[in-house]
Amino acid sequence: HGRLDYVDLAPAYRRFPRFPMISISHSQKRGLPDANWIATIHHGIPVDAYQPTYDPSPEEPYLAFLGRLSRDKRPDRAIDIARRSGLKLKLAAKIGDDDRAYFHDEIEALIDGDRVDYVGEIAEDEKAAFLGNAAGLLFPIDWPEPFGLAPIEAMACGTPVIAWNCGALPEIIDQGVTGFAVDAVDEAVAAMPALLELDRRQVRAVFEKRFSVTRMARDYLAAYMRLIGIREAKAS
């Protein structure tokens, strides 16, 4: 489920070319183009895990950031986008031991508790309210994310997403429907008015069609059945 572009991985997988592999995104496969890929299957989550919010009504509209407060998740970009868009930002995130120096050196001073509010790490049962009441999710990562669950969790709540055009995010975002994949902070700020006008019911509908756990299970079953068929054909 992780990135596959580490230099020591390709030789290892070349030693075992017969082993079939399933990727969680087309982007993930680029790190190992010669592996025995039999399918690409995007992640899915239960459709009833998050109830959509079609008319969020917090006292003040806010943008959400959900994830680790780490350099590769780029919370600094999220803060910049929110400030330049004139919207409040709520950061729900874990600060790992490896990320504490980055947080203290580069992020802590940007959090004022008002326009930029760090709410801490939230529990699974708090995600729906946090994401559902947000005007949008910011996912401005700076690494080739093989998939990323936060965007589809937001979509399950009916909340559109602005994500970086990086890793699997262009595969996840339906441009102009569930959000926007962008290449720069300026582009994210420019997309904000359109993001706020997206149809949250349509965002949820796309989630149900593309990212349900039922769809994922069916795709895996189909891949396994194809694999069984291939092996039975070779054995006969």
C-alpha positions in Angstrom: 0.0 0.0 0.0 3.0 2.3 0.0 5.1 4.0 -2.6 7.1 1.7 -4.8 9.7 4.0 -6.3 12.5 3.1 -3.9 15.7 2.1 -5.7 16.1 -1.2 -3.9 12.6 -2.5 -4.7 12.8 -3.0 -8.4 15.6 -5.6 -8.3 13.8 -7.5 -5.6 10.6 -7.7 -7.6 12.5 -8.7 -10.7 13.6 -11.8 -8.9 10.0 -12.9 -8.5 8.3 -12.1 -11.8 5.7 -14.9 -11.4 4.0 -13.3 -8.4 0.9 -11.3 -9.4 0.4 -7.9 -8.0 -2.6 -5.5 -7.6 -2.0 -1.8 -7.3 -4.2 0.7 -5.4 -3.7 3.3 -8.2 -2.2 3.6 -11.6 0.3 6.1 -10.2 1.6 3.5 -7.8 2.6 1.2 -10.6 5.0 3.7 -12.1 7.6 2.9 -9.5 7.7 -0.8 -10.6 6.7 -0.8 -14.3 8.0 -4.3 -14.9 6.2 -6.0 -12.0 3.5 -8.6 -12.8 0.5 -6.2 -12.4 -2.9 -7.9 -12.9 -5.2 -5.1 -11.8 -5.5 -1.6 -10.4 -8.2 -1.4 -7.7 -8.9 1.9 -5.9 -9.7 1.8 -2.2 -13.2 1.9 -1.0 -15.0 2.5 2.3 -18.5 1.5 3.6 -21.1 3.9 2.3 -22.8 4.0 5.7 -19.5 4.9 7.5 -20.1 8.6 6.8 -23.5 10.3 6.5 -23.3 13.2 4.0 -23.9 16.8 5.0 -25.5 18.7 2.1 -26.1 22.0 4.0 -23.2 22.5 6.4 -24.1 25.1 9.0 -21.2 26.0 11.2 -21.1 29.5 12.7 -18.3 30.3 10.2 -17.5 28.4 7.1 -14.1 26.6 7.3 -11.7 24.5 5.2 -10.5 21.3 6.7 -7.0 19.7 6.7 -6.9 16.0 7.9 -3.7 14.0 8.2 -0.3 14.2 9.7 1.3 17.5 10.4 4.4 16.5 8.4 6.5 18.1 5.7 5.2 15.9 2.9 1.6 16.7 3.8 2.3 20.4 3.4 0.1 22.0 6.1 1.9 25.2 5.3 0.3 25.2 1.8 -3.1 24.6 3.4 -2.6 27.6 5.7 -1.6 29.8 2.8 -4.5 28.7 0.6 -7.0 29.4 3.4 -5.6 32.8 4.3 -5.5 34.0 0.7 -9.1 32.7 0.2 -10.3 34.5 3.3 -11.6 31.3 4.9 -10.9 29.8 8.3 -8.8 26.6 8.4 -9.2 23.8 10.9 -6.3 21.3 11.1 -7.2 17.9 12.6 -3.9 16.1 12.6 -1.4 14.0 14.5 2.1 15.3 15.3 4.4 12.2 15.2 7.7 12.1 17.0 9.5 12.5 13.7 7.5 15.6 12.8 7.8 17.6 16.0 10.8 19.6 14.9 9.1 20.5 11.6 5.9 21.5 13.5 7.7 23.7 16.0 10.1 25.2 13.5 7.7 25.9 10.6 4.0 25.5 11.5 3.4 26.4 15.1 3.9 30.1 14.6 1.3 30.1 11.8 -1.5 28.8 14.1 -3.3 31.6 15.7 -6.2 29.7 17.2 -8.7 31.8 15.3 -8.3 31.9 11.5 -6.0 28.9 11.7 -7.1 26.5 14.4 -5.3 23.3 15.4 -7.9 21.0 16.8 -5.6 18.0 17.5 -5.9 14.5 16.4 -9.6 13.4 16.1 -11.2 10.0 16.5 -12.8 8.0 13.7 -16.3 8.8 15.0 -15.5 12.6 14.9 -14.4 12.6 11.2 -17.9 12.8 9.7 -18.8 16.0 11.6 -15.4 17.5 11.0 -15.4 16.8 7.3 -19.2 17.1 6.7 -19.4 20.6 8.1 -16.4 21.8 6.2 -16.7 23.9 3.0 -13.9 21.8 1.5 -11.0 19.6 2.3 -7.4 20.7 1.4 -5.0 17.9 0.6 -1.9 19.7 -0.7 0.6 16.9 -0.4 4.1 17.0 -1.7 4.9 13.3 -2.3 3.6 10.6 -4.7 0.7 9.4 -2.5 -0.3 5.9 -3.7 -3.9 6.6 -2.8 -5.0 8.7 0.2 -8.1 8.0 2.2 -8.9 11.5 3.4 -10.2 12.7 0.0 -12.7 9.9 -0.3 -13.7 10.3 3.3 -14.5 13.9 2.5 -16.4 12.9 -0.6 -18.5 10.4 1.5 -19.6 13.4 3.5 -20.5 15.4 0.4 -17.5 17.7 0.9 -15.4 18.6 -2.2 -11.6 18.5 -2.3 -8.8 20.6 -3.5 -5.8 18.3 -3.8 -2.3 18.6 -5.4 -1.8 17.1 -8.9 0.5 14.5 -7.3 0.6 10.7 -7.0 -2.9 9.2 -7.3 -4.9 12.3 -6.6 -5.7 13.1 -10.3 -7.2 9.6 -10.4 -9.3 10.2 -7.3 -10.6 13.7 -8.1 -13.3 14.2 -10.8 -12.2 17.6 -11.9 -14.9 20.2 -11.5 -17.3 17.6 -10.0 -15.8 16.4 -6.7 -13.1 19.0 -6.5 -10.0 20.2 -8.2 -6.5 18.8 -8.6 -4.1 21.8 -8.8 -0.4 22.4 -9.3 0.2 25.6 -7.3 -1.2 27.6 -4.4 -2.3 30.4 -6.9 -4.3 27.8 -8.8 -5.9 26.5 -5.6 -6.9 30.0 -4.5 -8.4 30.7 -8.0 -10.4 27.4 -7.8 -11.9 28.2 -4.4 -15.0 30.1 -5.6 -15.9 27.2 -7.9 -15.2 24.7 -5.2 -17.7 26.4 -2.9 -20.4 26.1 -5.6 -20.0 22.4 -6.3 -23.1 20.2 -5.8 -22.5 18.2 -2.6 -25.1 15.6 -3.5 -23.1 15.0 -6.7 -19.9 14.7 -4.7 -21.6 12.0 -2.6 -23.0 10.2 -5.6 -19.6 10.0 -7.2 -18.2 8.6 -4.0 -20.9 5.9 -3.9 -20.2 4.9 -7.5 -16.4 4.9 -7.4 -15.2 4.4 -3.9 -17.6 2.1 -2.0 -16.2 -0.9 -0.2 -18.7 -3.0 -2.2 -17.2 -1.8 -5.5 -13.7 -2.5 -4.2 -14.6 -6.1 -3.0 -16.2 -6.8 -6.4 -13.1 -5.6 -8.2 -10.9 -7.8 -6.0 -13.1 -10.8 -6.6 -13.0 -10.2 -10.3 -9.2 -10.0 -10.2 -9.0 -13.3 -8.3 -11.4 -15.0 -10.6 -9.3 -13.9 -13.6 -6.2 -15.2 -11.9 -7.8 -18.5 -11.1 -8.9 -18.8 -14.7 -5.4 -18.0 -16.0 -3.9 -20.7 -13.8 -6.6 -23.3 -14.7 -6.0 -22.6 -18.4 -2.2 -23.1 -17.9 -2.8 -26.3 -16.0 -5.1 -27.8 -18.6 
